[in-house]
Amino acid sequence: MKRALALLAVFGVLAFGAPSFPGFSGKWDMSVSLLATPITLSSALTLTTNVAGFDVSGYFRFTQGGIDRVSFSSSGAVGPFSLKSGMYFNPSVPEYMGSYLSTSLDFAGLGIGFDVYHWDTDYNACFFDQACWPFLKWLDGDKPCTQTPGFGMAYVLSTKVDPLAVKVIFADCCTGIEFYKSIITLKGLGICCGVSLDAELSFLKEKGFDYLKLSGIEIPLCCGVSLTATTTFTVNAKTVETGLKFAGIGDTCFTVYGDAIKSGNAWTGIDIYGWKIKCQLGDCNYVEFLTALNVSKMEDILGDIFYDKCGEFEYVKMGFCGAGCCGGQYTADLSIYFGSNGGIFDITRLVYSVKIPVMTNFTLNISGTAAAASCATNSLSLGWTFTF
């Protein structure tokens, strides 16, 4: 941590006091886990400057053992082309993790894009599953290369002319470039009576059909109330989302997760895995209920959301916000989990997060877990975000 503070002091001098260097802006995040044994500290510094019309940023994360994550990114334009790039490193090993380059062109209603991704497959979970830093979801979570050890590359060609968009993905897993996936999207398809929908169809080289998503359906009912619907068909599951949109108030969404039960070529029923109800009452005020009838199937769709050792199967989430200091806004989130091994009312744990602006450029962050059963663990983290 001494090295982290020393580097912060150096960057501060460069940002504010050295006339021979370009001006820097940035952000400093600090977090202290008080209930861990021993107490752990994590600090992250982001510095941004402009070089030849490009915004160039560096991200540096520190722990007690020193610097453990580094990334660099840039964005800008060259003529009519927009460019973005990024590169990620793990200094604790040390080794290169991955990088990307993205370019796009919009001209006379025609959009063209070309993206290149390169990564060490040991970090697949970090780039595709959001399971570790840098918590990315490249290619919408698809992992075209899974061999380890090794490297993977993906090339994405995209074109768009409203209402049609086509994306084609090629992959190179050290065996040559091959077709991997294609996605075709249509926006605003008219159905009837002023109602339209968006359709997205995906195909994979190895499995053929991947998914079909029908969304954007909004049917006016009465008095500013509209019925919304989204349906997603995959090989292993079907998801249906329905909701009510109240003009000027908020939205309510009901989602059912399940799959069809088939006998031969006949559809004999529906296997429901669970459901979710979310009421959005504003930009950050909401309440959400989720119940899993089949926890493993639900986590196949939504990711790892429950503690297995607590037998969790349900949660209630609430979000709040309001006016804070200096023109800022405080936010608070509370999640209550329920499980078969829980305590009173089957509650297993409460997970909370609060962000409170103290000054214009300083926010206090509080987060943690309050265990309500022996299967859960208490945690508490205090920290801040300082921008300059």
N, C-alpha and C positions, 0 to 999 in steps of 0.2 A: 504494500500500500504506500510505502514511502516513495517508491519509484513512480507510482501513479501521481502522487501529489507533486513530485519534482517535475514530471512531464507536463502536468497542468500549468505549473508556474512558467515553464519555458514557452508553452503555447500561448499563455497569456501575454508574455512579453512580446512575442511575435505578432500577436493579434492587435495589441494596443500601443506598443511602444517602438517598434522597429520600422522606420520609414522606408527601408529598402525592400520590405516584403509587402505583398498585397494584403489588403484588409481581410480579416477573418470574422465570420460570425459562427455561432455554434451553440451547443447544448451540452450540459454536464448532468448526468444522472447518477445518483448515489443510492444504494440500498444496503441496510444492515439487518441481518436476520438475528433477532435477539434471543429467540428460544432454541436456536441450534446449538449443538455441543461439538466443538467450540463455536463461539459466535462467528458468523461469516460476513464478509463485506464484499460488495461488488460495485464497481464504478465504471461508467462508460462516458467517454468524451467524443463528441462529434464536432468536427471543424469543417467549415465550408468557405471557399473563396471562389473568385471568378478569374479564369485565365483564358484570354482570347475569346471571350464570349461564352465560354463553357463554365457551368457551375461544377466545381470539383470538391468532393467531400471525402474526408477520412474518418473512420470510426475505430475507436480503440477501447477495448474493455479490459479491466484489471480486476484481479482478485488478490488474496493474500500471497499467492504464489507468483504474482507479477502479471504481466500482460498475457492474456490467453486468447483474445480474438482481435483480428484486424480486418478491415475491409475498406475498399476505395471505390468510389462511384463518380460518374460524371454524366452531365446531360447538357444538350445544346443543339444548335442547328448549323448545318453547312449547306448554304443555298436553300433549296426547297426541302431538303432532307432533315428530319428530326432524328437525333442520335441519343442513345442511352447506353451506358455500360457499367459493369460492376465486377469486382474481383474480391475473393474471400480467402483468408488465411487462418491457420491455426498455429500460432507461434509457440504454443506449449510443446509441440512435437519435435521440431516445427515442420509444417508442410502446407502445401497449396490445397485448397478445398474445391474451388470452382469459380467460374466466371461466366458472364453473358455479354452479348452485344446485340442491341436492338435498333433498327432503323425503319423509318416509315416516311411515306410521301402521300400527300393529299393534293389532288389536282382535278379541277372541273368535275367534282362529284365522284372521282375514282380514288380509292384508297389502296395503297400497296405497302406491304410490310415484309421484312425479312429479319428473323431473329436467329441467333446462334447461341447455344448453351454448351458448356464443357464443365465436367465435374469428376471428382474422385468418387467412385461408387461406394466407398466406405462411408460417405456422408449423404447417402440417398435419403435417410430420414430427415436430414436438415434442410434439403432443397425441395423435397416433394411431399413430406408429411407434416411439416411445421412442428416436428417433435424436438428439435434442438436448434441452436443458433446457426444460421440467421433466420430461422422460422419462416421459410419460404414455401411456396406451393407452385413451383414451376410446372408448366403444362397441365394445370388444373389437377395436380396430384398424380398424373400418370408417370410410371417409372419405366422407360423403354429399355434401360440397361440395369440389370440386377447382379451381374457377375462380380464377385469380389475375390482378390483385389483386382482393380482395373479402373479404366476411365470410360466415360460415356460422352457422346456428343449428340445433340439434337439440332435439326435445322427446321425452322418453321417458315413456310411461305403462306402469306395471307393476302387476300384481295377483297374489296368491298365496293359494291355498287348498289345503293339502296333499291330494293329491300333485301338484296342477296349478299351474303358474306360466305366465303369459302376459305378454310384453313387446312393446309396439308403439312403433316409432320413426318420428317425423315430422321432416322436414327443410325448412329454408327457406334457399335459396341465392340470396337477393335476388330471387327470382322468385315468391314466395308459398309457403305451407305445403303440402307434399305428403307422402303416405305414402311411407316409405322401406323399412322392414323390420319383420318380425314374428318373434318367437322363442317357441316353445311347448316347455315342459319338463315332463316327467313323472318323478317320483321313486319308486323302490321298486316297480316293476312286477313282480309275481310271474310267474315263468316256469314252474318246475316244481321239485319236490323241495326247497323252501326256498331256491332260487336266484332272485334278482331283478336287475333292471337299471334304469338311468336312461336316459331318451331325451330328446334335444334336437333339435328340427327348426326350421330357419330358412328364411324366404322373403324374397326381395328384390323390389321393385316392378318393376325393369327386367329382371332375369334369371330371375325365378321361383325355382326351387329353389336354395338356397344351400348347405346342408350338413345332414347327419343324423349325430348322434353317439350311439352306444350305449356306455354306460360303467357302472361300478359293479358289473360282473359278478364275483362271487367264488364259486368252486366248491370246497368242502372236499374234500381228497383223503385225507390220512391223517396222523396223528401231529402235528397242529398246522400242517400245510402246506396252503395253499390256492392254487388257480390263479386269477389275475385276468386280465381281458380288457377292452379298449376298442377300438372300431372307429369311425372317422370317414370318412364318404363326402362328398366335395365334387364339384363339377363337373369339376375338373381332376386330382384325386388321391384316393387311398384310403390311409388309415393304419390299421395294425393294431398294437395294443400287447398283448402277453401277458407275464405274469410269475408269479413264485412268491412267496408271502408266508409267511415262517417266523415263527410265533408266538414273540415274545420275542427274536428275533434281528434280523430285517430283511426287506427286500423285494428281489426281483430282477425287473427289467422288461426285456422284449425288444420293441422297436418296429421295424416294417417300414414303409417309405415307398414308395409306388408307385401305379400306376394300371392299369386294365384295358386290354387290347388288344382292339379290336373290329373286326370286318369286317362292315359293314352293321349288322344287328341282332344278330349273333352275337358272343359273348364267346370269343375265341380264345386268350387267354393273359393273363399279368400282366407288366407292365414294372416292375421293381424299381429304385427310385432309390437306395436305401441302407437302412441299419439302425442302430439304437442299442441298446446293452445297458447298463443301469444297475443297480448293486447298492447299495442303501441299507442301511448297517450300523448306523445310528443317526440321531439328529437331524441331525448334520452330518458324519458319516463315510460316505464313498461313493466309488465308482469308476465311471467312465462311459466307454464306448467308442463312437465314432461313425465309420462308414465311408460315404462317398458314392460311389456308382457313377456318378451323374449330378449333378455339383456344382450346376449352374444350377437343376435341378429341386428339389434339396434346399434350396437357399437361397430358392427361391420359397416353400417351406413353413416353414422355420425362421428365415429372415432371413440377413443378411450375416455369416457366421461364419468364412469362409476368406479368406486373402490370395491374390488371383488371380495376382499376379506370382510367387508361390512355387509355384503349381500345387498348392495344398493340397487334400487330399481326405479326410483322416482326423485324428482327435485322440483323446487319452486324457486324461481329467480325474480328479483325485483331490482329495478333501476330508478334512480332519482337524480335530479339535477336542479340547480337554482343559481341565482345571482351570487357571486362571490366578491372578494376584495378587488378593487382597482379595475373594474370592468370585466373581470374574469368570471368563470363559472365553476362551481363545485360539482363533482359527480360522485355518486355512491352506488355500489352494487352489492347485493346480498343474495347468496344462494343457500337454500336449506335442502339438505339431502336426507332421504329416507331409505332404510334398509332393514332386512330381516334380523340383523344383529345390532340394531340401534337401541337407544335408550328410551326415554319417555316419548310417546307418540311415534316410536320407531325412528326418531331423528338420530342420524349418525354424526353429522358435522354441519357447521355453518361456515361458509367461505365469504369473506368480505373484502372490499377494496374501496378506498376513499381517496379522492384527490381534492385538495383545498388550496386555492390560490392565496398566497400570503402577500406577494408583491406582484407588480406587473410582469416580472420575468422570473418569479420564484414560486414553485408549487410544492406543497408538502404532500407526500404519498404515504398512505398507510394501508397495509394489506395483511391478510393472514387467515388462519383456520382455527375455529373454536371447536374442539372435539366434544361431542355429546354422547359418545360411546367409547369403550376401551379399544375398539378396532381402529379408531382414527387418532391422529396426532395433532397436537396444538402447534401453531406456528404464528410468528409475528414479525413483520418486516416494516421498518421505518426508513424513509428516504426522501429525496427531493429531486426536482428537475429545475435546473438553472439555465436560462437562455441568455445569450449575449450577442 
